[in-house]
Amino acid sequence: MAGSVAITEDERLVAEVMLDIKVVHSERLMSSIEWLLMASRISIADIDAFAVSIGPGSFTGLRIGLSTVKGLYYATKRPIIPVPTLDAFARRIPFSAYNICPMLDARKNEVYAGLYRWYGHGLKKVISEMAIAPDDLMDRVEGITIFMGDGARLYRRLIEERMRDDAIFAPPHLMYPSASTVAEIGVERLKRGEVADPVTLTPFYIRRSEAEIRWKG
């Protein structure tokens, strides 16, 4: 499961750690944060705000990430800025003339996906985030499109069959969401005063978890 942590200063990326290993977030997130701070020679008290990816994505990963950031908030009283995962993911392909379609494996033969397009200096959401069968997603995507994410890797053959020459796949180093683009959006939102209430802030799941489905019937 891929995950990353980054430190930025205004518009400068200070440091970033990205891992895609078979270890759950709870076992590596705090150690990654501690290492990043130590390597950057920055104290947690020096951080002015925390931007966090709020989903859609892995239910467990989102809960761990958000609970960690809330813990840091209560320790430092620095504001939290929630950032939609697919917004930050699509931003990894800057100023493209083509559509950008981030796809995350949602299990159950579905993906979390959205469609984005650059207009001038702004990245606009053409199709909002949804949980959808890959075949149905292809019905909604037109024109040359850059596909990225583990969902794009998993369903690459289907995408190629449906999109043919209109399908472009991001290179390996851009196939995962990045904390640095979460931070970029976070800085922009912080300047606009768009901070969250840590008490009411919850992940953006899109659909209910298995536990909720079983509980609510």
N, C-alpha and C positions, 0 to 999 in steps of 0.2 A: 504494500500500500504506500503510495507516494505522499510525501509531506515536506513542507519547507518552512523555514523561519528566516526573516530578514530584518536588518536594521537600515533605515534610511535617514538622511539628514537633509531636510528640504527636498531638493530634486536629485540628490546624490545618493547612490547605493553604497552604503558603507560595507556591508557584508551580507552573505546569504548562505544558508546550508540547505541542501535538498537531498533527500534520501528516498529511494524506492527499494525497500527491502522487506522481507517477510517478518516484520516486527510491528506489533500494534503501536498506535500513537502514544498510548499511555506509558510505554516503556522507553520512548525516545524523545518525546517532546520537551520535557523539562531539561534533560541532559543536553539537547541541542541548543536550547535557550541559554543555558549556563555556559556551554562552550563558546557560543557566539559572542556573548557579553565579554567573557574572559579574553578571547582572541582579539576583540575590537577594543579592549581596555575601556569598556563603558560599563557603568553601574546601572542597575535597574532604576535607580533614583534619577538617572540622567534622561530617561525616556519620557517624552512629553505626552505621548498618546499611544494607544494600542489599536491597530487595525486588525480585524479578524474576518476570515472567510466564513460566511454564515450558511452556505449551501446554495443549491442542492449538492448532495454528495453522500458519502457513507454516514449512516446515522450515528454509529459509534464515534467515528472520527470527528464529526461536527460537535457532538456533545463534549468530547474530551478537549477539543480546541477552545470551545466557548467557555467551558468551566475553568480552564487554565487561565484564560484572559480575564475572566471575572475575578479569579484569585489574585492576579496581578493588580487589578483595579483596587480591590479592597486593601491591598498592601501599600499601594502608592497613591491612590485617589486620582490617578490620571484617567482621562476620558477614554471611552471605547468607541471605535467607529466600525460599524458593521459594513461589510462589502460583499455583495452577491458573488458567489464563486465563479459563475460563468462570465460575468462582466470582466473580472480580473483575468480570467483565462484567455478570453478573446483578445484582450489588450496585449498579449504576448506577440501578436502579429501586427506591428505598427504600420499605419498608413498604407494598407493594402488596397489595391483597386478591386479585389475580389471579395465575395462573401466569406465570412469566417464562421465555421460551425463547430464549436466545442461540444464534445460528446463524452459523457462519463457513464460507465457501466452502472446501471441501476438494478441489475439482476432481473429475474422474472422475464427475461427476453425483452427488456426495455432499456432505454438510455435516458439520462438527463441531458437535454440539449436545448440550444437556443441558436438564433441566427443573427449575426452582426455585420455591419458595414461601416466603413470609414467614410465620412462626409467632411471634406476639409480636414480640420484638426480634431474633429470629434468622432468618437465611436458610438454609433447608434444601434439600438436594439431593434431588429427587423421582426423577429419572432421571439416572444417572451419564453422564459424557461418553462419546460414541461417534461413530464415523464411520458415517453412515447415509444412504441415499437419502431425499430430502425427502418423497416419497410415503409411504415406510415410516414416517418420523417422524410424519407426520400421523395414522397409525393408532394411535400411542401417546400422543397429546396429546388431552386432554379438558377441556372447560370453557373459560371466557374466558381467553385467553392473550395476553400481550404478547410480540411477536416483535421481535428486535433483531439487528443485524449485517448484514454484506454478504451472507450467505446468505439472510437474510430479504428483502433487497432483490431479490436475483437470482431467488428463487422466490416472489415476492409473489403472482403470479397463481394459482399452485397452492395456496398457503396460503389465499387468499381463496375459491377454489373449494371447498376441503375444509372449512375452518373457518367460512366464512360470517360471521355476525355475532359469532362468538366470537373472531375474529382482531382484535387491536389491534396497530398498528405503532408502535414508539417514534419520537419526533420525530428529525429529522436530527442534532441535537447529542448524542443518546444512542445513535446507531447504531454507535458504535465502542467497543472496549475503552478503558479509561482508566487511565493510570498512577496517578492519585490513589486509585482504589479498590484497586489492587494495593498501594499504600502503606498504606492503611487496614488491610487484612488483614495486611500485613507487620508493622505495629506490634503488632497483637493477638497474632500468633504469636511475635514477639520477646519479649513480656512473659511468654509461656508457655515460653520457652526453646526454641522450635521452629526451630532454625537448621540449615543444611545443611552437609555436608562438601563443600567446593568441588572436591575431587579426584574424588569419585564422582557428583556432581550432574550429571544429564543431562536434556535436554528430555523432556517428556511428549508423545510423537508420536502415540500411539494405533495408527497403522499404519506399516508400513515405507515408506521412501522408494523412489523409482524405482531409484536406484543400488543399494540393498540387494536389491531384488527381482531385478535383472539379475545381481548378483553371486552370490546364493544360489540363483538358479534357482527 
